[in-house]
Amino acid sequence: MYFKGQKFFVAGMSVSGESSARFLLERGADVYVYDDVVTDKISSVIAELAAIGAHTVTRQTLEEAINTCDILVLSPGIPIDNALPVTFKRQGKLIIGEEELAAMFLRAAAVAVTGTNGKTTTVSMLNEIFLAAGYKSVACGNNGNPLIREVENLSFSDYAVIEISSFQLETLTSLRPHVAVITNITEDHLDRHYNMENYVFLKSKLLRNLRESEYAVLNYDDPTVRAFAAGTRAKVVYFSMQSHVDGAYFENGGIYYKGEKYFDLNDLTLGGVHNVYNALACVAVAGAMGVDKAAASRAICAFKGVKHRIELVREVNGVKYVDDSKGTNSDATLKAVQAMNSPTVLLLGGKDKGEDYVRLFEGLKSSPVVHAVIYGENRLKMLNAAIKAEFVSFSLCSEFKTAVAVAQFTAKPGQTVLLSPASSSFDSFLNYEERGDAFREIVGKINEE
């Protein structure tokens, strides 16, 4: 791509938008920056970009800027059917995202991971595997470290382990990873993608560019993911807890890859069935790529998890407080609940993502959850779902801080308070990290009796 002859409109000043704008400006491109949500932080970012040559777009100059620019670089937070990209599309102009821009310049071998749940843990674990084996590797993408920041730092002998969301897949077309991993697919983001068919299609896009020399690592126990094998030209490597597959599998208390034992399940630092699946996916990748077995096993077993994913914050007055703010859909929350080993008071709620929560509350009835504190923008929808599912032990409030206080006073010694909201954070917070940090701050101030 020739930068100096192109005018780029970068929409959305999140970390990916800001990083894209800086990348383009450093290469002499004409860059226009815009965000329709103006906060102090965004205003500061726009001012910094303007100081190094970006054109600031306001609502008053938006139409003129659209007509002037050649290419739209769209933040993953902005839907592809938003009025802005629709206008660009009607004018026949190119629409890309930050990861698509980065993919055009990526030299490192890419290991790309998508799925509804387990992406961040799998990416972080894979990165530790490559580092333990002596390679230069970086975890990037949807985990908060944009790929565009790393492309210039990685050479042909290095690895980029990339987390990719369905939002990013809307504008990603040219990436051809050496290994594509799909962890699982369950209902999520239907407020944006409208139905499961669209959501499943977006996830399958990760496999579209693979050829016979590449690998598709697929969850055999997920029927939707397993079916993707029929549509890819890549070598398929499965992982499974339930079957002896051609790939990574669980058998007789151990984790194996194609008949060769890697480690015992009891050697894992992380608990929970969901983390066994994450480990299996990593073993499948390591085995397919020929990474040293001992190094891979050592890295997986020592891995302690990622922040805001079933993370013990504190134990005070006999009550454990666990941060699973990353649990933004029903499936993730049910997995978190299943990992609890004591009676649990569950914090639920936030911004709705189009889910029907009846299945969630049906699952909670046979779980360690003894009480749910429901809060946030979608609290009434969750309330109705709880009633339909005949889940009767709950409290209802509006604000997050109040909900944590209610959970604190509800939980008894020997019990756990779990933040796993089954919802996005955007009703009150910028992201799940900010929500998790708020939880940790509140819990940190609880006085010991």
N, C-alpha and C positions, 0 to 999 in steps of 0.2 A: 504494500500500500504506500502511495506517495503522499506524504503528510503535507508538504508545503503548498500543494495545489488543491487541498481540500479544506472545507469548513465543517467543523464538527460541532454539533449541538449535544452537550452532555446534560441529561435530565436526571435530577436527583442527586443531592450532594451528601449521600451516605458515604461510607468508607470506600465503596467500590466506585462511585461516581467521582469522588475527589481524586482517587488514585488514577482513574482513567484520564481525567483532565490534566493532571500533572504529567503523566506519561506522554500525552499528546503535545502539551506545551513544550516539554523538553526536546521534542523532535521538530519543532518549528511549525506546528499546525496552528491554524486559526481556530480558536476554541471559544464557544459560547456556553455559559453555564447558567443553569436555571433550577429552581426548586419552588414548587407551589406551597410548600410548608416552610414558613420562615420562623426559625427559632434563633436564639442568641448564638448557639453553636453553628448553625448553618450559615448565619450571616457572617460569622467570623471566618468560616471556610471560604465563602465566596469572596470576601475581602482579600484573603491571602492569595487566592487564585487570580483575582483582578490585579494584584500587585506584581504578578509575574507574567501578565500579558493577556489574561482571559477577558472576554467581553461579558459583562453582567447583563442578564436578560431579566426584565421585569414583566409583570402582567401587561403593562402598557406597550412594551416593545416585543411581546411574544410572537405576534403574527409576522412582523417584519423579520425576526430572527429565523423563524421556521422557513420562510420563503428564501432567505439568504443561504441557509446551511444545506450541505450536501448529504450529510450522514448523521443519523441520530444514534447516540450511545445511551441506551436506556438502563436506568437503575432497575435491579430486580424487584424493588419495592413498588414499581409502577407497572400495572397490568398491560399486556400487549393490546388490549381492547380499550385502553384509555384514549381520550380524545386526542392527546398529543401524538402518540405513535400512529393512530388512525389517520391523522392529517398527513404525516410523513408518507405513509403507505399510499394514500390516494394520489400523492404527487410523484409516486414511483421512486422514492428515495430509499436508500439502504438503512435498515434498522438493525443494530447489533447491541450486544451487552458487553460488559467489561470482560467476561470470560471469553467471549468470541473474539474481542480485540486482542486479548492475551494469547489465545490459541494460534493466531496468525504468526506470532513471533516466538512460540515455545520451541526450544531445542531439546530440552530434557525429555526423558521417557516419562510419559504420563500414566499414572494409575488413578483412575477416576472412580469415585464412589457416589452412588445415589441410592435412593430408597426412602421409605417413609420414616423409619427409625433406625438408629444405630450408625448413621453416617459419620458423625463427629468422632465417636469412639473408635470406629473402624479406621478412619483416616489417621487419627493420632497414634493408634497401635501400629499401623503399617509403617508410619514414619519412624517410629522407634525401632521397628524391625530392620529397616534399611540402614539406619544409623548404627545399630548394633553390629550389622554385617560389614561395616566399614565404608558405606557409600555416603556421598553427599546427597541429602534429601531434605525436602521442606514440605510441611503440611500447609495447605493453602486452600483458597476458594471460599466456600460458604461458611467456613469456621471463623471468619473475621480477619483473615489475612489474604487480601485479594491476590489472585494469580498474577495480575498485571504488575504487582510490586516485585514479583520474583523472577519474571521471564529473563531479565538481563543478568540475573545472578546465577543462573543455572546453565551448564554446558551440556553437550550431547551425552556425556557419561553420567549425568546426575539424574535424580528422580524428583518429579513433582507429584505429590499425593494430593489429589484435588477433591474436595467435597463439592458436590453439585446438587443444587436444589431444583425443584420443578419450576420455580420462578426463573432461574437462570437458563434452564433448558428451553424456555420460550424463545430465547434469542440466540441459542447456541447451535451452530450448524456445522462448523468445520473441524472441531476437535476430533482427533482420532487417537484415543488412548491405546497404549500397548495392552493394558488390562482394564476392563470395565467391570465394576462390581455393583450388583444390585442386591441390597440387603433384604428388603421385603417391600410389600405394597399393601397398605391398608387405607381406609378412608381418611382423607386429609385435604385441606385447602379447597374444599368444594365451593366455598364462597368466591373463590377466584377462578377455578377451572370448571365450574358449573356441574360437572358430573364425573363419575369414575372413569368413563371411557376416555375423556380428555386427559385426565390425570394419568391413567395407565399409558396412554399414547406418549405423553411427554417423558415419562420415565424410560420408555423403550427407545427414545431418541438417542440415548447414550450409546446404544449398540449399533446405530445405523451406519456409521462409517467404518466399522471393524471389518478387517479382511482375514484371510485364512492364517496369516502369521500372528494374529493377535488373540487375546483370550477374553472370554466372557465368563465371569465368575458369578454363578447364580444360586440363589437359595432354593434348593430342591423341595423343601418342605412348604414353600409358598406356591400354590398352584398357578397364580398369575405370573410370578417370576419364572417358574419352571417352564411355562409355555413360551417364554421369549426365546428359548433355545431353537425353536423351529424357524425363527425369522432372522437368525444371524449366520454369517459366514465364518465367524471366529471359532476357534477351538473352545468348546464349552467345558468348564470345570465346575462341578457342583459342590455345594457343602450342605450337610444335613446332620441333624441330631437323631433322625428317625430311621434312616435307611443307610445301607452300605453302598454308597454311591461311588462313581468314578471321580474321585476328588477327595475332599476332606470330610471326615465323619467321626461320630462318637460311637465307641464300642468298648464294652467291658471296662468302663470307668476311665478310658483313655481317649485321646484325640489322635487320629491317624490321617495320613495322606497317602492314598494309593497303597495301602498295606503296610506302610512304615509308621511306627508309633513316634509321635512328637513329644507328648507329655501326658501325665495323669491329670484328670479333671481337678483333683484336689490341689494341684500345684498352682492353680490360678489364684491370683490375689483378689480379683473381682468376683463377686457373687452374682447370682441371678441367671436364669435361663437365657435372657437376652444377651448377656455378655458371653455365654458359651457360643451363641451364634456369631457374635462379633469375632471371637477368637477363631472359630471355624473358617470364617471368610478370610481372615488373615493367613491362616495356615494354607488355604487353597491358593492364595496369591503367591505366598512364599514358595510353595511347592512348584507351582507352574513356572515361576521365574527362576527357579534354581538357587534361591537364597540359602545360605548355609543353615541346615536344620537346627543345629545347636544354638546359633545366634538368634534365629527366629523364635525358638521355644523359650529361650531366656528372656527375650524382650516381651513376649506375650505374657508369660507368667508373672513378670515383675511389674507389669503395667497397673497403675493405681487408679486409672479413670480420668475423666475430664471434669472440669469445674461445672457445677450446676446440674450434674447428672447423678442422682442418687448419692449425694455427697453429705456425709455427716458434718453438721455445722458445730454442734455443741450438745452436751448432755448437762442439764441443769435441773435441780430439784427432782431427780429421778426420771426425767422425761428427755428422750432423744429428739433432736430437731434435724430433719433431713431435707436438704435442698435438691429438688428435682425440677427446677424451674424450666429446664429444657423439655420436660414432658408436656408438649403442646398439643397432643391429640389423645383420643381415648385409648388407643392401642399402647402408646408409650406410658400412659398413666397406669393402665392395668398391669403392664410389665413391672413398673416400679412398685406397685402395691404387692405384687407377688413376691418381690424380693424382700419384703419386710418380715421380720421374725418376731414381732410383738404386736399387740393390739394397737391400732393406728387411727389417729384423727387426721383426716385428709382435707387439705385446702384445695378447693376446686373453683375455677372460674376465670374470666377475663373477657377477651374479645372472641366472638363466635367465628368459627371457620367453616360453617355450613354442615356441621355434623349433627346426626341424630343421637342424643346422649343416652337413649334408653339402653342400648347395649352396654354402655359404660356402667350404669347403675345396676343392671342385671349381673354383671361381673363382680361388682363390689359386694353383692349380697353373700357371696361365698368366699370372701377375701378376709384378710385381717382387719379391714376397716370397720371400726365400731361407731364412727360418727364422721359426717362430712360437713365442713363449713363452706357454704356456697356464697360466692361474692362476685362482683364485677358486672360488666355490661350484659353478659349473657346469663345472669343468675336466674331470671324468670324462666328462660328456656330450659335451663338445667333443673329448676324446681319442677316443671311440668314433666320432664323425663323421669325424675326420681319418683314422682307420684305414679306415673304409668308403670314403672318397674316395681312398685310397691317397696321401695327403699325408704324407710321411715325415719331413720336416725340422722337428722341433719339440722343445721342452723342456717339462717339466711341473713346476709348483711350486704351493704353496698361497697364499702371501701376496703382496700387491701389491708391497711394497718389495723382496722377493726377486726377483720377476719382472723388475722394472726393472733390478736389478743383473745378472741373467742376460743380459738384452738388451744391457746396456752391454758386458759382456765377450764377448758373441758377435759384436757388430757390428765390422766392420773399417773402417779409414779409407776414405772415399769412399762409405760406406753410410749408411742412415737408420734410426733407431729410431722407429717409429710407434706411438703409443698410440691404437688404434681398436678398442675391446674387443668390439664386436658384442653387448653385454650391458648391462643396467642396472648401476648402481653400488651397489645397496642391500644387497649382502652385507657391505660394509665401509665405505661412505660414505653420507652423507645424500643426495647427489645427484651428477650428473656433474661439476658445477663443483668440488665438493670433491675428487673424484678427480683432475681435471685439475690443480688447484692442488697436490695432493700430488706428482704427477708432475713439475711444474715445480720444486717445492722440492727434490726428489731430484736432478734434473738440474742444478739450480743449484749443487749442492755437489760435483759431479764435478770433480776436480782435473785441471788441464792437465798433460800429461806433458812 
